[in-house]
């Protein structure tokens, strides 16, 4: 039903666009010079609309129209990397807010001194995965550390994972209950009233692969279990697709071992300001805007390249 609704909306939007274009052509054929300025403005609006549709056409992957699961993990860099992971979380939350996407935090582990060790976000909206798949990989931050009393420059790393959030009807992954170990424990929190008194957090382990998923942000154990299963299925699906890609690459003689995460983008805040994507060479000097969620240009450059 969700897919049918999306297709109906897409078809209807093209009908509206076609009607607007026909009306504009009729006005142009009238040859009324007094309407030139108005017609030029309408042409500009339709051109922008067409550019957006052309960009949307690049989102034609199997799961591009689906919601997304986005996970951020602090990497090398200690407290700085945990602070960097939290900055990235805010960046993606602001990006989603601008697109009016719905976001919920499925799992969050805070750092000892500052920032976060990891977070898993559920991001729901049209083509959420299609846009966000450009963000998968290692993100590097270069800045004067606010945690260094000597004010030295530090380099921090965080890994961003992006998975499609797929419904059971679209997913071929079958999990044998015997292959799962589910542990229930009390949610961790900042203290005080925010700490759960009951055991509602869920840690799910897929024994054959060793994949571990935790969900603790909902107050219901059942909700946490359902969310953990969604993430587990998405991770198993990604693992299966990676195996298929590796097998094809090996047959072609181009197999290379997958690393923890290749550096895809650098955010330099000292000694100059620049955000550069190393895959596309697209860069922006307004680092504040990027960290405030202005990511569409980076995503577009990646999709055009792909």
C-alpha positions, 0 to 999 in steps of 0.5 A: 500500500505504501508503494502504491501510494508513492507511485500514485503521488508520483504519477499525479505530480507528473500530470500536474507538471504536464498541465502547467507546461501546456498552459505555459506553452499556450500563453507563449503562443499568444505572443502577448509581449506584456506577459514576457516577465511573468512567463520568464518567471514561470519558466524558471519555476518549471526549470527548477521543478524539472531539475529536482525531478531529474535528480529524483530519477537518479534515486532508482536503486532497489531500496532508494525509496525506503526509509533508512537506518543510520548508525554513527560510531565514534572511531579513533580519537578518544573523547574528541571522536565521541564529541565528533560523533555527536556533532554528526548526529546533530548534522543529520538530525538537522538535515532530516528536519529540513526535509520534514523527515520523521526521526526516532533514536533506536539506540544511544550510548553516551561517552564517559566525558562528552559526546556519544559512543554510538547512536542508531537513528530511524529516518522515515520519509520519501527516498530517505535511504536513496539520499543517505546512502551517499553518507556511508563511510568514515568521516574525518574532523580536523580542529583545535580540540576543546578537550586539549588544555594545550589547544593543539590540533586533533584529528577525529574519526567517526564511522557512518553506516546506512541501511534501508529500513525494509518491511517484512513484505520486501525482505527475503531474509529469514532468521531461525529463532535458534540462531538468535540470543536475546538478552534483556537488561536495564537501559542506561541513561544520564541518571535521575528520573531518566534511568529505567527501573525495569529491564526493557533494553534488548541486546540481540545476537545473531550467533552464526555471524556474530552480529550484535544489535542493541535497542534501548530507547523505547520504554516497552521491551516489545518495542525495543525487540521489534526495532532490534529485529528490524535492524538485525534483518537490515544488517543481515541483508547488507552482509548478504549483498556484500558477499555477492559483490565480493564473489562477483569482484573475485570472479573478475579478478578485482577482489579487495578486502573490505576495510573498517571504513574508507575516509569519504569526507574531511571536515577541516575547521583549522587552520582553514575552513573546508568540507571536502568529499574525497570521492567526488572532489566536491567541497564547500567552504561554509563549514557551519552550514554543512554541520547545520545540515546543508548536505544536499549538494554533497549527496547530489554530487555523489549520486551523479558520480554513481 
